Amino acid sequence: MSSTVSSEAVRESKVSKEYGSEQIQVLEGLDPVRKRPGMYIGSTGSRGLHHLVYEILDNAIDEAQAGFASKIDVILLADNSVSITDNGRGIPTDLHPTTKKSALETVLTVLHAGGKFGGSSSGYSVSGGLHGVGLSVVNALSEALEVTVWRDGKEYKQKYSRGRPVTKLVSNELPADTRDRQGTRIHFWPDKEVFTTAIEYDYTTISARIRELAFLNPQVTIALEKEDTDPEKRLHNEYSYAGGLVECADAYSDTLLGYANSIRTVDGGTHIDGVKASLTRTLNNLGKKSKVIKEKDISLSGEHVREGLTCVISVKVPNPEFEGQTKTRLGNPEVRKVVDQSIQEYLTEYLELHPDVLDAILSKSLNALKAALAAKRARELVRQKSVLKSSSLPGKLADCSSTNPEESEIFIVEGDSAGGSAKQGRDRRFQAVLPLRGKILNIERKDEAAMYKNEEIQNLILGLGLGVKGEDFNKDSLRYHKIIILTDADVDGAHIRTLLLTFFFRYQRALFDEGCIYVGVPPLYKVETRKKAYYCYDDHDLNRHIRELSPNSYTIQRFKGLGEMMPAQLWETTLNPETRLLKQLKVEDVAEANVVFSSLMGSRVDTRKELIQNSANLVKIDQLDI
């Protein structure tokens, strides 16, 4: 790493000495997008790849909100291209007075060109795509893009590559029986030169986004289809919810979701702030008015009121101020006041007419307050006992000799057997090992007092240097910047891994944001011939190696657990940074992750059952441990 930094520093120094007018770059057309794609779609990883789909979807939804579209079809094709078709008005194709190009080519090749900037000449009163860069950005970051427009009794087609037109706009008269057809189809192939680490679309991720849009826009039906060369792997679903947000509220649990003009604001915003402020103030006022909360009692805070809350808020704003092109936070200050006043008015009226509901909410909120106070006392007790500030590390921890967290890594393994092999096989200079005694506590179902009393949890907190839950996270306090979960490739191992991920997500979620959490992938099989041994990580890998070998020329060993491996084998396959397989885990959608952890690890059986049933079609039978 030092040599890389050094060479970059030398190059930077050289450039600074030659800085003059000839070094000033002028990026024209869509060149800025290809030069700095992260500025427009957030990243060039999986999140940015899926953002391309969302940009086109948002355009189609804008047509639906304006009352001109009722059907949207999304197809994920086998070649990893995406086709999105709506039956809206169709993008205009006549000559644009400023660019002297067709309006269609203008919106595809010029940044900040669109019909959503407001004013009397705007094509939309409310829209999600206000910056006018969505369609052009998708075009710029696509290896190829084909657009088809049905409008004014004609079909218009044009092809593009990396933001530039490669054909002229061609039009043909529609047959008499389809002369009234209207709409737009965008078919694009993401550019592998841009998306180098992620080039495959995830059906579940896109399905979740479409489901949300369908809830928010009951006037539209959205179909999602995934093509595949294998007919059994083809998927198709239609999303249409006449009840809109009423149905959505029944489907989500323990979370607060915000939308502005159908855009999911994952980082919140003024509409979310308005909800939080109004809920807290209204419930405190009604609680004191009804004498449920005594004047001498501590007022309920926002986190006590919102515990277990199911809330979906969707606002329509004529001139939304999104922070960042990826539109993850709403910034309009006037929205907070409107939301705050509206919720206070209607919530007060409803709860005064339904005192039983008010009593239930206040009871739950007061219990949350008591639990928070108990947890605070537990944390203070922990500090008094110096459990988290002790200089002595867990007895089972085999530490590394390096004191530099940036180069140090720790393997969390299940049981002494696996721990013994890992301790012997590791590189003691920078690799530490912490064995767990069976399955750790499921903190999703326990309060903080129980969590801090648990010995295995204490070992994790102290051994990793996690600090106290609820306090500001400081990466510098970590003893290792790479935390690797290493469990057996069976049901129990998967359960332990899930328990650990739940703990890290709930206790110190910033670990995921900082890129500290990894999962080690040990091999399932060893195929050995007289001359060579092959390690296989799944059945597909095993079958591929077997096909290349002569019959009866090899033996197969199935590893049931890490403890069965010799230390040298474990080093070669799982510990050695040069040969091992690691998966880094990050949270791209906090709200969605919150729902998944609550559903899978919480105490509510119905939500867990619903999640399993909805995901059943994604499970491959040959991957089940039966």
C-alpha positions as CSV (number, residue, x, y, z in Angstrom):
1,M,0.0,0.0,0.0
2,S,2.8,2.4,0.8
3,S,4.3,2.1,-2.7
4,T,1.0,3.0,-4.3
5,V,0.6,6.1,-2.1
6,S,4.1,7.1,-2.8
7,S,3.8,6.8,-6.6
8,E,0.5,8.7,-6.6
9,A,2.2,11.5,-4.5
10,V,5.0,11.8,-7.0
11,R,2.6,12.1,-10.0
12,E,0.5,14.6,-8.1
13,S,3.5,16.8,-7.4
14,K,4.6,16.7,-11.0
15,V,1.1,17.8,-12.2
16,S,0.9,20.7,-9.8
17,K,4.1,22.2,-11.3
18,E,2.7,22.1,-14.8
19,Y,-0.7,23.7,-14.0
20,G,-1.8,26.1,-16.6
21,S,-4.7,26.9,-18.9
22,E,-4.0,23.8,-21.0
23,Q,-4.7,21.7,-17.9
24,I,-8.2,23.1,-17.6
25,Q,-10.6,20.4,-19.0
26,V,-13.9,21.3,-20.6
27,L,-16.2,18.3,-20.5
28,E,-19.0,18.7,-23.1
29,G,-22.3,16.9,-23.6
30,L,-22.5,13.8,-21.4
31,D,-18.7,13.5,-20.9
32,P,-19.0,14.8,-17.3
33,V,-21.2,11.8,-16.5
34,R,-18.8,9.2,-17.9
35,K,-15.9,11.0,-16.2
36,R,-17.5,11.1,-12.7
37,P,-20.5,8.7,-12.7
38,G,-20.6,8.6,-8.9
39,M,-21.7,12.3,-8.9
40,Y,-24.9,11.3,-10.7
41,I,-25.8,7.8,-9.6
42,G,-24.1,7.5,-6.2
43,S,-21.6,4.7,-7.1
44,T,-20.5,2.4,-9.9
45,G,-21.3,-0.7,-7.8
46,S,-24.6,-2.5,-7.4
47,R,-26.4,0.5,-6.0
48,G,-25.5,2.7,-9.0
49,L,-26.4,-0.1,-11.4
50,H,-29.9,-0.4,-10.0
51,H,-30.2,3.3,-9.9
52,L,-30.3,3.3,-13.7
53,V,-33.5,1.3,-13.6
54,Y,-35.0,3.6,-11.0
55,E,-34.3,6.7,-13.1
56,I,-36.3,5.3,-16.0
57,L,-39.0,4.0,-13.7
58,D,-39.4,7.4,-12.1
59,N,-40.0,8.9,-15.6
60,A,-42.8,6.4,-16.2
61,I,-44.3,7.0,-12.8
62,D,-44.3,10.8,-13.5
63,E,-46.5,10.0,-16.5
64,A,-48.8,8.0,-14.3
65,Q,-49.0,10.7,-11.6
66,A,-49.9,13.2,-14.3
67,G,-52.8,11.0,-15.3
68,F,-51.4,9.8,-18.7
69,A,-50.1,6.3,-17.9
70,S,-51.7,3.3,-16.3
71,K,-49.4,0.4,-17.2
72,I,-45.6,0.0,-16.9
73,D,-43.7,-3.2,-18.0
74,V,-40.2,-3.9,-16.7
75,I,-38.2,-6.8,-18.3
76,L,-34.8,-8.0,-17.0
77,L,-33.5,-9.8,-20.1
78,A,-31.1,-12.7,-20.2
79,D,-28.3,-10.6,-21.6
80,N,-28.6,-8.4,-18.5
81,S,-30.2,-5.5,-20.4
82,V,-33.3,-3.9,-19.1
83,S,-36.5,-2.8,-21.0
84,I,-39.0,-0.4,-19.5
85,T,-42.2,0.4,-21.4
86,D,-45.1,2.7,-20.4
87,N,-48.3,3.7,-22.1
88,G,-47.9,7.4,-21.3
89,R,-47.9,10.3,-23.8
90,G,-44.6,9.3,-25.4
91,I,-41.5,11.6,-25.3
92,P,-42.0,14.4,-27.9
93,T,-40.1,14.0,-31.1
94,D,-40.5,17.4,-32.8
95,L,-37.6,19.8,-33.3
96,H,-36.4,21.6,-30.1
97,P,-36.1,25.3,-30.7
98,T,-32.9,25.7,-28.7
99,T,-30.8,22.6,-29.5
100,K,-32.1,22.3,-33.1
101,K,-32.4,18.5,-32.5
102,S,-35.4,16.4,-31.9
103,A,-36.8,16.8,-28.4
104,L,-36.2,13.0,-28.0
105,E,-32.5,13.4,-28.8
106,T,-32.3,16.4,-26.6
107,V,-33.5,14.7,-23.4
108,L,-31.2,11.7,-24.2
109,T,-28.0,13.7,-24.8
110,V,-28.3,17.0,-22.9
111,L,-27.9,17.3,-19.2
112,H,-30.7,19.3,-17.4
113,A,-33.1,18.9,-20.3
114,G,-36.6,17.7,-19.5
115,G,-40.2,18.7,-18.8
116,K,-40.1,18.8,-15.0
117,F,-38.6,22.1,-14.0
118,G,-41.9,23.6,-13.1
119,G,-43.6,26.8,-14.3
120,S,-46.4,27.2,-16.8
121,S,-44.4,25.5,-19.6
122,S,-43.6,22.4,-17.5
123,G,-45.1,19.1,-18.6
124,Y,-45.7,18.0,-15.0
125,S,-47.2,19.6,-11.9
126,V,-45.5,17.2,-9.6
127,S,-42.6,14.8,-10.5
128,G,-39.8,12.8,-9.1
129,G,-37.2,13.6,-11.8
130,L,-36.7,17.3,-11.3
131,H,-33.0,17.7,-12.2
132,G,-33.5,16.7,-15.9
133,V,-30.6,14.4,-15.9
134,G,-32.1,10.9,-15.4
135,L,-32.6,9.7,-18.9
136,S,-29.4,11.3,-20.3
137,V,-27.4,9.8,-17.4
138,V,-28.7,6.3,-18.2
139,N,-27.8,6.9,-21.9
140,A,-24.3,8.1,-21.0
141,L,-23.6,5.0,-18.8
142,S,-25.0,2.5,-21.2
143,E,-23.0,0.5,-23.8
144,A,-26.1,0.7,-26.0
145,L,-29.6,2.2,-25.6
146,E,-32.6,1.8,-27.9
147,V,-35.6,4.1,-27.6
148,T,-39.0,3.6,-29.1
149,V,-41.8,6.2,-28.9
150,W,-45.4,5.7,-30.0
151,R,-47.0,9.1,-30.6
152,D,-49.3,10.8,-33.1
153,G,-50.0,7.6,-35.0
154,K,-46.3,6.9,-35.6
155,E,-43.6,4.7,-34.2
156,Y,-40.2,6.5,-33.7
157,K,-36.9,4.6,-33.1
158,Q,-33.3,5.7,-32.4
159,K,-30.2,3.9,-31.2
160,Y,-27.4,5.3,-29.0
161,S,-24.0,4.2,-27.6
162,R,-22.4,5.6,-24.5
163,G,-24.5,8.8,-24.8
164,R,-24.1,9.4,-28.5
165,P,-26.7,8.7,-31.3
166,V,-25.5,6.0,-33.7
167,T,-28.6,6.2,-35.9
168,K,-31.0,8.9,-37.0
169,L,-34.5,9.2,-35.6
170,V,-36.6,6.9,-37.9
171,S,-40.4,7.1,-38.0
172,N,-43.0,4.7,-39.4
173,E,-46.8,4.9,-39.6
174,L,-48.5,2.6,-37.2
175,P,-51.1,0.1,-38.5
176,A,-54.6,1.2,-38.4
177,D,-55.5,-1.1,-35.5
178,T,-52.8,0.3,-33.3
179,R,-52.9,3.9,-34.5
180,D,-53.9,5.2,-31.1
181,R,-51.0,3.6,-29.3
182,Q,-48.9,5.9,-27.1
183,G,-46.0,5.4,-24.8
184,T,-42.2,5.1,-24.5
185,R,-39.8,2.1,-24.3
186,I,-36.3,2.4,-23.1
187,H,-34.1,-0.6,-23.6
188,F,-30.5,-0.2,-22.3
189,W,-27.4,-2.3,-21.8
190,P,-25.2,-1.1,-18.8
191,D,-21.6,-0.3,-19.8
192,K,-19.2,-2.9,-18.5
193,E,-16.4,-0.2,-18.7
194,V,-18.3,1.8,-16.0
195,F,-19.8,-1.0,-13.9
196,T,-16.7,-3.1,-13.5
197,T,-17.6,-4.8,-10.1
198,A,-21.4,-5.3,-10.5
199,I,-23.1,-6.0,-13.8
200,E,-26.0,-8.2,-12.8
201,Y,-29.4,-7.0,-11.8
202,D,-31.1,-8.4,-8.7
203,Y,-34.7,-9.3,-9.2
204,T,-35.6,-9.0,-5.5
205,T,-34.1,-5.5,-5.2
206,I,-36.0,-4.2,-8.2
207,S,-39.1,-6.0,-7.1
208,A,-39.0,-4.3,-3.7
209,R,-38.7,-0.9,-5.4
210,I,-41.6,-1.6,-7.8
211,R,-43.8,-2.8,-5.0
212,E,-43.3,0.5,-3.2
213,L,-44.1,2.5,-6.3
214,A,-47.3,0.5,-6.8
215,F,-48.4,1.1,-3.3
216,L,-47.8,4.9,-3.7
217,N,-49.5,5.0,-7.1
218,P,-52.7,3.0,-7.0
219,Q,-53.7,4.2,-10.4
220,V,-50.9,2.2,-12.2
221,T,-50.1,-1.5,-12.7
222,I,-46.4,-2.4,-12.9
223,A,-45.3,-5.8,-14.3
224,L,-41.8,-7.2,-13.6
225,E,-40.4,-10.0,-15.6
226,K,-37.1,-11.8,-15.5
227,E,-36.1,-13.8,-18.6
228,D,-33.7,-16.7,-18.4
229,T,-32.5,-19.4,-20.8
230,D,-33.7,-21.9,-18.2
231,P,-37.5,-21.7,-18.2
232,E,-37.7,-22.8,-14.6
233,K,-35.7,-19.7,-13.5
234,R,-38.0,-17.2,-15.3
235,L,-40.0,-14.9,-13.0
236,H,-43.0,-12.7,-13.5
237,N,-45.1,-10.6,-11.1
238,E,-47.7,-7.9,-11.4
239,Y,-48.0,-5.1,-8.8
240,S,-51.3,-3.2,-8.4
241,Y,-52.8,-2.0,-5.1
242,A,-56.1,-0.3,-5.3
243,G,-55.9,0.4,-1.6
244,G,-52.6,2.2,-2.0
245,L,-50.9,3.2,1.3
246,V,-53.6,1.4,3.4
247,E,-52.3,-2.0,2.1
248,C,-48.7,-0.9,2.4
249,A,-49.2,0.0,6.1
250,D,-50.4,-3.5,6.8
251,A,-47.3,-5.0,5.1
252,Y,-44.5,-3.1,6.8
253,S,-43.5,-3.4,10.5
254,D,-41.3,-1.5,12.9
255,T,-40.0,1.1,10.5
256,L,-40.6,4.6,9.2
257,L,-40.6,5.0,5.4
258,G,-40.6,8.3,3.6
259,Y,-41.3,9.2,0.0
260,A,-41.4,12.5,-1.9
261,N,-43.0,12.4,-5.3
262,S,-42.7,8.6,-5.2
263,I,-39.0,8.8,-4.6
264,R,-37.8,6.8,-1.6
265,T,-35.9,9.2,0.7
266,V,-33.7,6.7,2.5
267,D,-31.8,9.4,4.3
268,G,-35.0,11.1,5.6
269,G,-35.7,14.8,5.2
270,T,-38.0,17.5,6.4
271,H,-41.2,15.4,5.9
272,I,-39.8,12.7,8.2
273,D,-38.7,15.4,10.7
274,G,-42.3,16.7,10.7
275,V,-43.7,13.3,11.4
276,K,-41.3,12.7,14.3
277,A,-41.8,16.1,15.9
278,S,-45.6,16.0,15.6
279,L,-45.9,12.4,17.0
280,T,-43.8,13.2,20.1
281,R,-45.5,16.5,20.9
282,T,-49.0,15.2,20.3
283,L,-48.7,12.1,22.4
284,N,-47.0,14.0,25.3
285,N,-49.8,16.6,25.2
286,L,-52.6,14.0,25.1
287,G,-50.8,11.8,27.7
288,K,-50.7,14.7,30.2
289,K,-54.2,15.8,29.4
290,S,-55.5,12.3,30.1
291,K,-53.3,12.0,33.3
292,V,-51.7,8.9,31.9
293,I,-48.4,10.8,32.0
294,K,-48.0,12.6,35.3
295,E,-46.6,16.2,35.3
296,K,-43.7,15.0,37.5
297,D,-42.8,12.2,35.0
298,I,-40.2,12.5,32.4
299,S,-41.6,13.4,29.0
300,L,-41.6,10.7,26.3
301,S,-38.9,11.2,23.8
302,G,-39.2,10.5,20.1
303,E,-37.5,7.1,20.3
304,H,-39.9,5.9,23.0
305,V,-43.0,7.1,21.0
306,R,-41.7,5.5,17.7
307,E,-40.7,2.1,19.1
308,G,-42.5,-0.5,17.0
309,L,-44.0,2.2,14.9
310,T,-45.3,1.4,11.4
311,C,-45.4,4.6,9.4
312,V,-45.3,5.4,5.7
313,I,-45.4,9.0,4.7
314,S,-45.7,10.1,1.1
315,V,-45.7,13.8,0.2
316,K,-46.3,15.5,-3.2
317,V,-44.2,18.6,-3.5
318,P,-44.4,20.9,-6.6
319,N,-40.8,22.1,-6.3
320,P,-38.9,19.5,-4.3
321,E,-35.4,20.2,-3.1
322,F,-33.6,16.9,-3.0
323,E,-30.1,16.8,-1.5
324,G,-27.9,15.1,-4.1
325,Q,-28.7,13.8,-7.6
326,T,-29.6,10.4,-6.1
327,K,-32.4,12.1,-4.2
328,T,-32.0,10.4,-0.8
329,R,-33.1,13.3,1.4
330,L,-35.8,15.9,1.0
331,G,-34.7,19.4,1.9
332,N,-37.7,21.7,1.6
333,P,-38.1,23.5,5.0
334,E,-41.7,24.4,4.4
335,V,-42.7,20.7,4.2
336,R,-41.8,20.1,7.8
337,K,-44.4,22.7,9.0
338,V,-47.2,21.4,6.7
339,V,-46.6,17.7,7.8
340,D,-46.2,18.6,11.5
341,Q,-49.5,20.6,11.6
342,S,-51.5,18.1,9.5
343,I,-50.5,15.1,11.6
344,Q,-51.1,16.9,14.9
345,E,-54.6,18.0,13.7
346,Y,-55.7,14.6,12.5
347,L,-53.9,12.5,15.1
348,T,-55.3,14.5,17.9
349,E,-58.9,14.3,16.6
350,Y,-58.6,10.5,16.0
351,L,-57.0,9.7,19.4
352,E,-59.6,11.8,21.3
353,L,-62.3,9.9,19.6
354,H,-60.6,6.5,20.3
355,P,-59.2,6.7,23.9
356,D,-58.5,2.9,23.9
357,V,-56.0,3.4,21.1
358,L,-54.4,6.3,22.9
359,D,-54.1,4.2,26.1
360,A,-52.5,1.4,24.1
361,I,-49.9,3.7,22.4
362,L,-49.1,5.5,25.7
363,S,-48.7,2.2,27.5
364,K,-46.3,0.9,24.9
365,S,-44.4,4.2,24.9
366,L,-44.1,4.3,28.7
367,N,-42.8,0.7,28.7
368,A,-40.2,1.7,26.1
369,L,-39.2,4.6,28.4
370,K,-38.8,2.3,31.4
371,A,-36.8,-0.2,29.3
372,A,-34.5,2.7,28.1
373,L,-33.9,3.8,31.7
374,A,-33.2,0.2,32.7
375,A,-30.7,-0.1,29.8
376,K,-29.1,3.1,30.8
377,R,-28.6,1.8,34.4
378,A,-27.2,-1.4,32.9
379,R,-24.7,0.5,30.9
380,E,-23.7,2.5,33.9
381,L,-23.3,-0.8,35.8
382,V,-21.2,-2.1,33.0
383,R,-18.9,0.9,33.2
384,Q,-18.7,0.7,37.0
385,K,-17.6,-2.9,36.7
386,S,-15.1,-1.9,34.0
387,V,-16.3,-4.6,31.7
388,L,-15.8,-2.5,28.7
389,K,-12.8,-0.5,29.9
390,S,-10.9,-3.4,31.3
391,S,-7.3,-3.9,30.2
392,S,-7.7,-7.6,30.2
393,L,-9.0,-9.2,27.0
394,P,-11.3,-12.3,26.8
395,G,-9.4,-15.5,27.8
396,K,-10.2,-17.3,24.6
397,L,-9.0,-14.5,22.4
398,A,-5.8,-15.4,20.5
399,D,-4.5,-11.9,19.7
400,C,-2.1,-10.9,16.9
401,S,1.2,-9.2,17.5
402,S,0.4,-6.2,15.4
403,T,-1.0,-3.2,17.2
404,N,-2.0,-1.5,13.9
405,P,-5.8,-1.9,13.5
406,E,-5.6,-1.1,9.8
407,E,-3.6,-4.2,9.0
408,S,-5.1,-6.4,11.7
409,E,-8.0,-8.8,11.3
410,I,-9.9,-11.1,13.6
411,F,-11.7,-14.3,12.8
412,I,-14.8,-15.1,14.8
413,V,-15.2,-18.9,14.8
414,E,-17.7,-21.3,16.3
415,G,-16.4,-23.6,19.0
416,D,-13.0,-24.6,20.4
417,S,-12.4,-27.2,17.7
418,A,-12.5,-24.7,14.8
419,G,-10.8,-22.2,17.1
420,G,-7.9,-24.6,17.6
421,S,-7.3,-25.2,13.9
422,A,-7.6,-21.4,13.2
423,K,-5.2,-20.5,16.0
424,Q,-2.6,-22.9,14.7
425,G,-3.1,-22.1,11.0
426,R,-3.2,-18.3,11.2
427,D,-0.5,-15.8,10.6
428,R,0.1,-14.6,14.2
429,R,1.5,-11.3,13.0
430,F,-1.8,-9.8,11.9
431,Q,-4.5,-12.4,12.4
432,A,-6.4,-12.9,15.7
433,V,-9.0,-15.6,16.5
434,L,-11.9,-15.4,18.9
435,P,-13.8,-18.7,19.4
436,L,-17.5,-18.5,20.4
437,R,-19.2,-21.0,22.8
438,G,-22.2,-22.1,20.7
439,K,-24.8,-19.6,19.5
440,I,-24.7,-16.1,20.9
441,L,-27.7,-14.3,22.3
442,N,-30.3,-13.1,19.8
443,I,-30.3,-9.4,20.8
444,E,-33.4,-8.7,18.6
445,R,-35.5,-10.3,21.3
446,K,-33.6,-9.2,24.4
447,D,-33.3,-5.8,26.2
448,E,-30.0,-4.1,26.7
449,A,-29.7,-5.2,30.3
450,A,-29.8,-8.9,29.3
451,M,-27.3,-8.2,26.4
452,Y,-24.7,-6.6,28.7
453,K,-24.9,-9.5,31.1
454,N,-24.2,-12.1,28.4
455,E,-20.6,-13.4,28.6
456,E,-20.2,-14.0,24.8
457,I,-21.6,-10.6,24.0
458,Q,-19.2,-9.0,26.5
459,N,-16.3,-10.9,24.9
460,L,-17.3,-9.5,21.4
461,I,-17.6,-6.0,22.7
462,L,-14.3,-6.0,24.6
463,G,-12.3,-8.2,22.2
464,L,-13.3,-6.0,19.1
465,G,-13.3,-2.7,20.9
466,L,-16.9,-1.8,20.0
467,G,-17.5,0.6,22.9
468,V,-21.0,1.2,24.3
469,K,-24.2,1.0,22.2
470,G,-25.8,4.3,21.5
471,E,-22.6,6.3,21.8
472,D,-20.9,7.8,18.7
473,F,-18.9,5.2,16.9
474,N,-15.2,5.8,16.6
475,K,-13.3,3.6,14.1
476,D,-10.1,4.4,15.8
477,S,-11.2,2.5,18.9
478,L,-11.5,-0.7,17.0
479,R,-8.8,-3.2,17.6
480,Y,-9.2,-4.7,14.1
481,H,-10.5,-3.0,11.0
482,K,-11.4,-6.4,9.4
483,I,-13.9,-8.5,11.3
484,I,-14.4,-11.8,9.6
485,I,-17.2,-14.2,10.5
486,L,-16.1,-17.7,9.9
487,T,-18.6,-20.5,10.5
488,D,-19.4,-24.0,9.2
489,A,-21.2,-24.4,5.9
490,D,-24.3,-25.9,7.5
491,V,-27.6,-24.8,9.1
492,D,-26.1,-24.1,12.5
493,G,-23.3,-22.2,11.0
494,A,-25.7,-20.0,9.0
495,H,-27.7,-19.4,12.2
496,I,-24.6,-18.3,14.1
497,R,-23.6,-16.0,11.2
498,T,-27.1,-14.4,11.2
499,L,-27.0,-13.9,15.0
500,L,-23.7,-12.2,14.7
501,L,-24.9,-10.0,11.8
502,T,-27.9,-9.1,13.9
503,F,-25.7,-8.1,16.8
504,F,-23.4,-6.0,14.7
505,F,-26.3,-4.3,12.9
506,R,-28.2,-3.4,16.1
507,Y,-25.2,-2.7,18.3
508,Q,-22.9,-0.8,16.0
509,R,-24.3,-0.4,12.5
510,A,-21.4,1.9,11.5
511,L,-19.3,-1.2,11.2
512,F,-21.1,-1.9,7.9
513,D,-20.7,1.7,6.7
514,E,-17.0,1.6,7.4
515,G,-16.6,-1.7,5.5
516,C,-15.4,-3.6,8.5
517,I,-17.6,-6.7,8.3
518,Y,-16.7,-9.7,6.2
519,V,-17.8,-13.3,5.8
520,G,-15.2,-16.0,5.2
521,V,-16.2,-18.7,2.8
522,P,-14.6,-22.1,3.6
523,P,-14.6,-24.9,0.9
524,L,-17.2,-27.6,1.0
525,Y,-15.2,-30.3,-0.8
526,K,-11.7,-31.4,-1.4
527,V,-11.1,-33.3,-4.7
528,E,-7.7,-35.1,-4.6
529,T,-5.8,-36.8,-7.4
530,R,-2.4,-38.4,-7.2
531,K,-0.8,-35.1,-8.3
532,K,-3.0,-32.3,-7.1
533,A,-5.8,-31.3,-4.7
534,Y,-8.7,-29.0,-5.6
535,Y,-10.9,-27.2,-3.1
536,C,-14.5,-26.6,-4.2
537,Y,-16.9,-24.0,-2.6
538,D,-20.2,-25.4,-3.9
539,D,-21.7,-28.2,-5.9
540,H,-21.3,-26.4,-9.2
541,D,-17.6,-25.9,-8.5
542,L,-17.3,-29.6,-7.6
543,N,-19.1,-30.9,-10.7
544,R,-16.9,-28.6,-12.9
545,H,-13.7,-30.1,-11.6
546,I,-15.0,-33.7,-11.7
547,R,-15.9,-33.3,-15.4
548,E,-12.3,-32.4,-16.2
549,L,-11.0,-35.6,-14.4
550,S,-10.9,-39.2,-15.5
551,P,-13.3,-41.6,-13.7
552,N,-11.9,-43.3,-10.6
553,S,-8.8,-41.0,-10.7
554,Y,-9.9,-38.9,-7.7
555,T,-11.3,-39.0,-4.2
556,I,-13.8,-36.5,-2.7
557,Q,-13.8,-35.3,0.9
558,R,-16.8,-33.4,2.2
559,F,-15.9,-31.0,5.0
560,K,-18.6,-31.0,7.6
561,G,-17.0,-28.3,9.7
562,L,-13.9,-26.1,10.1
563,G,-12.7,-28.3,12.9
564,E,-12.2,-31.2,10.4
565,M,-9.5,-29.2,8.5
566,M,-5.9,-29.5,9.4
567,P,-4.3,-26.1,10.2
568,A,-2.3,-26.1,7.0
569,Q,-5.5,-26.8,5.0
570,L,-7.4,-24.0,6.8
571,W,-4.6,-21.5,6.0
572,E,-4.5,-22.5,2.4
573,T,-8.2,-22.3,1.8
574,T,-9.7,-19.8,4.2
575,L,-7.0,-17.8,6.1
576,N,-4.4,-16.9,3.5
577,P,-5.2,-13.5,2.0
578,E,-3.7,-14.6,-1.3
579,T,-6.0,-17.6,-1.8
580,R,-9.0,-17.2,0.4
581,L,-12.6,-16.2,-0.5
582,L,-14.0,-13.3,1.5
583,K,-17.3,-11.4,1.1
584,Q,-17.5,-7.8,2.4
585,L,-21.0,-6.9,3.7
586,K,-22.4,-3.4,3.4
587,V,-25.9,-2.1,4.0
588,E,-27.2,-0.2,0.9
589,D,-30.8,0.2,2.2
590,V,-31.0,0.7,6.0
591,A,-34.8,0.7,6.1
592,E,-35.0,-2.5,4.1
593,A,-32.3,-4.1,6.2
594,N,-34.2,-3.1,9.4
595,V,-37.3,-4.8,8.1
596,V,-35.4,-8.0,7.3
597,F,-33.7,-8.2,10.7
598,S,-36.9,-7.4,12.5
599,S,-38.8,-10.0,10.5
600,L,-36.3,-12.8,10.7
601,M,-34.9,-12.4,14.2
602,G,-37.8,-10.7,16.0
603,S,-40.5,-12.4,18.0
604,R,-43.3,-11.9,15.5
605,V,-44.0,-15.2,13.7
606,D,-46.4,-13.7,11.2
607,T,-43.9,-11.3,9.7
608,R,-41.2,-14.0,9.5
609,K,-43.7,-16.4,7.8
610,E,-44.6,-13.6,5.3
611,L,-41.0,-12.9,4.4
612,I,-40.2,-16.6,3.9
613,Q,-43.2,-17.1,1.7
614,N,-42.4,-14.0,-0.4
615,S,-38.8,-15.2,-0.9
616,A,-39.5,-18.9,-1.5
617,N,-39.4,-18.6,-5.3
618,L,-35.8,-17.3,-5.0
619,V,-34.5,-20.4,-3.2
620,K,-32.6,-23.0,-5.2
621,I,-33.5,-26.5,-4.0
622,D,-30.0,-27.9,-4.5
623,Q,-28.7,-25.3,-2.1
624,L,-30.9,-26.4,0.8
625,D,-29.3,-28.3,3.6
626,I,-31.9,-31.1,3.9
